[in-house]
Amino acid sequence: MTTSSGSSGPSAPWGTRAETGADLPTIRGINLAAFETSFEADLVDALRGDPSWIDGLSLVATDDHDRPIAHALLTRCHIGDTPALCLAPCAVLPAQQRQGAGSAAIRAALAAAGDIGERFVTVLGHPDYYPWFGFTRASAHGIGLSIEVPDEALMALALDPDRPLPSGTIRYAAPFGI
């Protein structure tokens, strides 16, 4: 287990680790609590059975009793024909939001991806949050989607700064429905 502090909110150490089978109901509960509908929780469940799933890239941030309180998931996508990862969903139990647990889970997921040789990550999310992790506007790199989304919300990250992001249209795993 690693320990990390998030960059936003009060400083609190959070343990981070890959999910285990015992965590699955808790991860579902985190996603159900963090979002207004069950879409994200159902998406995580569907992705576990999809070829886009990569063992070790579903990370949790844990409290001091090793209970998961935040979750970040990376699955396979493609930018054009280039393999990449999609960061989604990311969720934190409402009582622990804005305390750095979500940031810890995301940082751990990005580090785990880099450790296994992954090079590129995409995210469709809040344009004021994800730049803290190094994400930049995808359109600046010639990256887009087949659907309309706010330009500032689609972002990409090269895990190795010596390898430029490829250009192309992002193709998500089938469970995303895009």
Disulfide bonds with the S-S distance in Angstrom:
none
